[in-house]
Amino acid sequence: MNGPHDLGGQMGFGPVAPEPNEPYFHAEWEKRALGITLSCGAFGAWTIDESRHARESIPPAKYLAASYYEVWTRGIEMLLERHGFATGEELRAGHSLQQGTVPKRVLKADMVAGALAKGGPCDRPAETAALFAVGDRVRTKNFNPTGHTRLPRYARAKTGVVEAVQGSFVFPDDNAHGKGENPQWVYTVVFDAPEIWGEGADPSLTISIDAWESYLERV
């Protein structure tokens, strides 16, 4: 979807200003926000792609006014209500008012280190051979889906060259909406800066993205 999260190439949002020696958290409540998000994700009720889409679905004004972990918190509230773990009334009240959905599993304190070390690998075998190879010229498709996608808005309908075949991975556009993992091949595609940013772009620069196979067509 074309949401407030997809800011590449847009103006008026100020410079990116990384902090020297930036801390992991800027406030104590941010630690709790991360912990709640991880704990709820362990319920097994939604995928990482659905959780990303939930955050992207926050109305633009609220999304852009929120800090990083505020966005995470609002996303998790949406998922808890959607899957029946809490009602909107309970979220506003801050405590349980009735029995909700029972989690498939619960992440306990002694399980956290192992769960974080394991991560959430999303590489899967594909049913077909890779359609493209290193050196192929490809064009990204021009679409504006209402659902989730990992193809950036600035990189649509652009021509580039396949630099690497990364393997096959869960297709997020389907997985975010309960349509299955449907793994596809993923390619690193490199574009010249003028192809992405147009007239006036520095011709010595290139931009690369990782793109699922269905985002691409042969030139």
Secondary structure, DSSP 8 states (H G I E B T S, - for coil): ---TT--TT--SS------TT--S-SSHHHHHHHHHHHHHHTTSSS-HHHHHHHHHTS-HHHHHHS-HHHHHHHHHHHHHHHTTSS-HHHHHHTS--S-----S----GGGHHHHHHH----B---SS--S--TT-EEEE-----SS---S-GGGTT-EEEEEEEEEEE--HHHHTTTS----EEEEEEEEEHHHHH-TTS-TT-EEEEEEEGGGEEE-
